[in-house]
């Protein structure tokens, strides 16, 4: 490689192994939890290899794998893991949904629902999640392989701030 070329990478890869939550052999079902400590807003984690490993451990030949985040300021999506595109996304989402404007969600003088003592100021992150994706994606498994396109990757996106997060990976089928 030309030493003048610097490899850039806009995603993180999980450093820990997922934790087994449930398993069944007939029919094959497996659920694992992956713990992630995000470090910043608009951070992407490429969990594709973890998803493939869970699907393989499940023994599912034909079925599906669901990747689910139980957090309202994160999203799970399928897209290309290419640094330029992800940096373009970051700039675009920050322009569309800036963090430094008024969000009624953050106005505790008018908000009366779902409040907690250590409430974050994160109305922007909730709006970003609603615009960018869903809490889960489902991908088919055929002949034991997770069916993703050539450039598709399963990405977990932190839209709020550095936090402890979980992703559940659930494979089921025959």
Buried (B, 14 or more C-beta within 10 A) or exposed (E): EEEEEEEEEBBBEBEEEBEEEEBEEEEBBBBBBBBBEBEEBBBBBBBBEBBBBBBBBBBBEEBBBBBBBEBBBBBBBBBEBBEEEBEEBBEEBBEEBEBEEEBEBBEEEEBEEEEEEEEEBBBBBBBBBEEBBEBBBEBEBEEBEBEBEEEBBBBBBBBBBEBEBBBBBBBBBE
